[in-house]
């Protein structure tokens, strides 16, 4: 069990999360694994759900949702490579620089310059 306390929307909160594992871990290792898990959730899945609305895709059927998920993941990776603080900031900056985006797709032998 991991217990969280804090203030959210000016209101105190207390949450408990329960985890099941086949591994025998001490409290510090379990906490490190939990933090690592939520780091992935917050840095990738939350961004894809909120920024790209992947939970409610307008493109249905066939391979469209999978293809869009791959493109979204690529864009997130590209935005982080170029050092943008947020994904919307990267969207605004890179939307007018498609040549830079395509260059990063095709140029594998030369190091890319960061913006």
C-alpha positions as CSV (number, residue, x, y, z in Angstrom):
1,X,0.0,0.0,0.0
2,X,1.2,3.5,-0.8
3,X,-0.4,6.4,1.0
4,X,-0.6,9.9,-0.5
5,X,-1.5,13.1,1.4
6,X,-1.7,16.6,0.2
7,X,-3.8,19.5,-0.9
8,X,-5.6,19.5,-4.3
9,X,-7.9,22.4,-5.3
10,X,-7.4,24.0,-1.9
11,X,-8.8,20.8,-0.2
12,X,-6.8,18.3,1.8
13,X,-6.8,14.8,0.4
14,X,-5.7,11.3,1.5
15,X,-5.4,8.4,-1.0
16,X,-4.3,4.9,-0.7
17,X,-3.1,2.8,-3.6
18,X,-2.7,-0.9,-3.3
19,X,-0.3,-2.9,-5.5
20,X,0.0,-6.6,-6.0
21,X,3.4,-8.1,-6.9
22,X,5.0,-11.5,-7.1
23,X,8.3,-10.0,-6.0
24,X,9.5,-9.7,-2.5
25,X,10.5,-6.1,-2.1
26,X,11.2,-3.8,0.8
27,X,9.3,-0.6,1.2
28,X,12.0,1.6,-0.4
29,X,12.3,-0.6,-3.5
30,X,8.5,-0.8,-3.8
31,X,8.3,3.0,-3.6
32,X,11.0,3.4,-6.3
33,X,9.2,1.0,-8.6
34,X,5.9,2.8,-8.0
35,X,7.5,6.2,-8.7
36,X,9.0,4.8,-11.9
37,X,5.6,3.4,-13.0
38,X,3.9,6.7,-12.4
39,X,6.7,8.5,-14.2
40,X,5.9,6.6,-17.3
41,X,2.2,7.2,-16.8
42,X,2.6,10.9,-16.4
43,X,5.2,11.5,-19.1
44,X,3.7,9.4,-21.8
45,X,0.2,8.1,-21.3
46,X,-1.3,11.2,-19.6
47,X,0.2,13.4,-22.4
48,X,-1.3,11.1,-25.1
49,X,-4.7,11.0,-23.4
50,X,-4.9,14.8,-22.7
51,X,-3.0,16.4,-25.5
52,X,-3.9,14.1,-28.3
53,X,-7.3,12.8,-26.9
54,X,-6.4,9.2,-27.6
55,X,-9.1,7.9,-25.2
56,X,-11.7,9.3,-27.6
57,X,-10.2,9.0,-31.1
58,X,-12.1,10.4,-34.0
59,X,-10.4,7.9,-36.3
60,X,-11.9,4.5,-35.9
61,X,-11.6,1.2,-37.7
62,X,-8.7,-0.6,-39.3
63,X,-5.2,0.4,-38.3
64,X,-6.0,4.1,-37.9
65,X,-5.9,4.3,-34.1
66,X,-2.6,2.3,-33.9
67,X,-1.0,4.4,-36.7
68,X,-2.0,7.7,-34.9
69,X,-0.7,6.4,-31.6
70,X,2.6,5.6,-33.2
71,X,2.7,9.2,-34.7
72,X,1.8,10.7,-31.4
73,X,4.6,8.8,-29.6
74,X,7.0,9.8,-32.3
75,X,6.0,13.5,-31.9
76,X,6.4,13.3,-28.1
77,X,9.9,11.8,-28.5
78,X,10.8,14.5,-31.1
79,X,9.5,17.3,-28.9
80,X,11.6,16.0,-25.9
81,X,14.6,15.6,-28.1
82,X,14.5,19.2,-29.2
83,X,14.0,20.2,-25.5
84,X,10.6,21.7,-25.5
85,X,9.1,22.2,-22.1
86,X,5.5,21.2,-23.1
87,X,4.0,19.2,-26.0
88,X,1.7,22.1,-27.0
89,X,4.8,24.4,-27.2
90,X,6.4,21.9,-29.5
91,X,3.3,21.7,-31.6
92,X,3.2,25.4,-32.1
93,X,6.9,25.6,-32.9
94,X,7.3,22.6,-35.2
95,X,4.0,23.0,-37.1
96,X,5.7,25.7,-39.3
97,X,9.0,23.7,-39.5
98,X,8.0,20.5,-41.2
99,X,11.3,20.4,-43.0
100,X,13.0,20.0,-39.6
101,X,10.6,17.3,-38.7
102,X,11.2,15.4,-41.9
103,X,14.9,15.9,-41.7
104,X,14.8,14.2,-38.3
105,X,13.0,11.3,-39.9
106,X,15.5,10.8,-42.7
107,X,18.8,12.0,-41.5
108,X,20.2,9.2,-39.4
109,X,23.9,9.7,-40.0
110,X,24.2,13.4,-39.1
111,X,23.5,14.7,-35.6
112,X,20.5,17.0,-35.4
113,X,20.9,20.5,-34.2
114,X,18.6,21.4,-31.3
115,X,16.4,24.5,-31.7
